[in-house]
Amino acid sequence: QDHLQTLESVFMGLSGARIDSAALNGALRAAHSMKGGGSLMGFPILSQLAHRLEDGMKVLKIQIDSVEPDDRLEYLLLSAVDCLRSVIDCNLRDITPDEHWLTHTANPIFDELYDRLGDPAEEDAESVLSPEDGADILPILFETEVEGCLKRIEDLLATDD
C-alpha cells in the first residue's frame, strides 16, 4: 500500500507540471519493489504490470527535460496504479485477476503508456535506478525492502498455523 501511495502521490497533479526528479526516483523504486516483491511472493501478474510501469518511468526519467506531462499521461499513469491496486486486491483475496479485465482494461492502459513513451534504451535502463549522487542502489533497496518482505513472510507463516 505504501508503494501505491508513493506512485499515486507522484503522478497526481503531474499534468502541466515539471517532473520532479527526486519524486520520480521514489516512484521508480516503488514500482521496482512491487515488481520484485510480486515475483518473490508468487504474484506474476503484479510483477509484470509493475515492470511495465517501471519501464515507462525509466523513459520519463531519461527524457525528463523533453517530456511535457499532459492530462492524458497523468490519466494513464494513475490508471496504471489503479490496475496494480486491483491486482493486489485480487492477490489478497487469493483469486486470480479476471482475464477479461486484464485483456480489455489493464493491458490497453499499459499498451497506450508504452505507445506514448516507448522502451528505455538498454544502457539507460540499467543505469536509471542509480541515484544521482553515484551511490549504489542495492544497499538502498536492501535497506528499504528486505524488512517489509520478511514481515510479510512472517505474517503469511503466522496465518498458516
N, C-alpha and C positions, 0 to 999 in steps of 0.2 A: 504493500500500500504506500509505503514511503517513496518507492521509486515512481509509482504512478503519480503521486502528488508532485514530485520533482519535475517530471516531464510536463505535467499539466501547467504548473506554475511558469515554466519557461516558455511554453507555447501560447498561453493565454495573453492576449493583447499584442501578439507579435506583429500583426498586420500594421504596416506603415511605420514600424519602429526599426531601429538599427538592432541587429542581432548582437546580443551581449556575449562575448567570447567566453567569459568565466561561467556564465549561466549555461551556455551550450556545452561546455566541458562537463558540467554536472549532469546535464541531461544525457550526454553520451555515456557517462559512467553508469547512470541508472539503466539505460537500455542495454548496455553491455552486461551489467549484473543480472538483469532479467533474462537475457539470452543464456548466459552461463548457468544461472540458477535453474531455469526451466529445463535445460539439458541435464544438469546434475540430478534433478529431482524426478526425471522421467516425464516431463511435460513438453513433448517435441513441438506441438503447435505454438505454444507460448514462446519457445526458443526461436522458432522460425520467424514468427511475426516480429519479435523483438529485434532479431537480426536484420530484418528488412528496414525497420525504423532506424536502427543504428546506422545502416549504410546511408540512408537519406541524410541523417545528421552529419555524417562524415563529409558528405558533399557540401552541406551548408557550412561546415567549419572551414573546409578548403577554400570555398568561394565566398567567404564571409563578407568581403568588401564589394562583391559584384551582385549578390542576390538581394533583391528588394522584396521582402515579405509582403504579400498581399492577403486579402481576405481568404482567397481560395487555399493558399498554402497553410495559413493558420487553421482553417477548417480541416484540411487533410491531416495535419499533424495531431490536432485534438481528436479527430475521428480515429486515428491510429491508436491513440492512447485509450479511447473508449473500447476499441477492439481488444486490446491487451487486457483491459479490465474485465470484459465479458469472458475471455478465455480463462482468466484467473478465477472468476466466479464459477465457471464450469468445473475447473480443477478442484476447487474447494468442496464442491458438491459431488465430486467423484463421478462426473459424467463427461463424456466426450463432446466437444463443441459440435453443433449441428453442421453437417456437411453442406447443406443448402445455404446456411448463413455464411459459412466460410467462402463458398463459391460466389454467392450473389451480393454479399455485403462487405465482408472483411477484405477479401483479395482485391476487389476493384479499388478500394481505398488505397491499399499499398501499391497496386499497379499504377494508379494515377500519380501517386507520390513519386514512384520510380520514373514514370514518363516525364514528370516535371523536373526532377533533379538528376536522374541518371545514376551511374555507378561511380564511386570514387576510384581514381587511378590506383592500381595495386600498391605502388610505392607510397602513395599518400595514405591509403587505408591503414597501412601498418604503423605509420608514424603519427596519425591523427590523435590517438588516445594518449600520447605523451604530453605531460604538462609543459607549458611554455618555458618553465624555468629549467628544463633539462632533467628533472628528477625522474627516476624510474617509476613507471606506473604500477608495476607488480606489487611493491610493498604497500602502495596506497590501496589497491584493490584488496589485497590480503587483509589489511588492517580494517577496512570498512565492510567487507563481505563475509569473511570466514565466521565471525561471531554470529551473525544472523543466520547463516546456513546451519551452523551447529545447533543453534537454538531451535530452528525448525525441525531438524532431525530428532533432537531430544523430545520435542513436543509430539512428533509423529510416533516415536517409540513409546512414549508415555500413554498414548491413546490406544495402543495395541495390547496393553496389559489387561 
